[in-house]
Amino acid sequence: MNQFDKFYSMIPVDGIWLDMNEPSNFCNGECGFPESNFPLDFIPGGVNLDSKTLDLNAFHYGDANHIDFNTHSLFGFMEGKATNAWFQKEKKRPMIIARSTFATSGRYNSHWLGDNSSTWDYLKWSVAGVFNFQMFGVPIVGADICGFIGDTTEELCLRWM
């Protein structure tokens, strides 16, 4: 955690937000290489599963294939665990908020549901997301109140809170 030691020496913090803590990039699949033609039978929300992340045919350390979707989420889980261990070394009880989590991540960090839109549908989905994460062993969960993308209204913000 040498980088975090350097950061902490400049800005002593009691917590951190691990945003985009999954293997991510801003292209589809491997940047600079053609996107794979991986056969996808299930595409949630109509978005290709390797959109804004590693190609599904990519391999991680130890020959773990990225198509194993647990591998994708375990990356964020391990980052949260390592960050928590750093704070414990400093004898601090941290507030760590992470976007990418895995079952039982609540032992190490809390969870943020990710960017959402300022719509009534996203309000409804965020309530379900918060409740679902309780079953995954993550007791502290939150959403962007009022939404993050788009314009909100006073009524939407009041209801969301």
Secondary structure by P-SEA (a helix, b strand, c coil): caaaaaaaaacccccccccccccccccccccccccccccccccccccccccccccccccccccccccaaaaaaaaaaaaaaaaaaaaaaaccccbbbbccccccccccbbbbcccccccaaaaaaaaaaaaaaaaacccccccccccccccccaaaaaaac
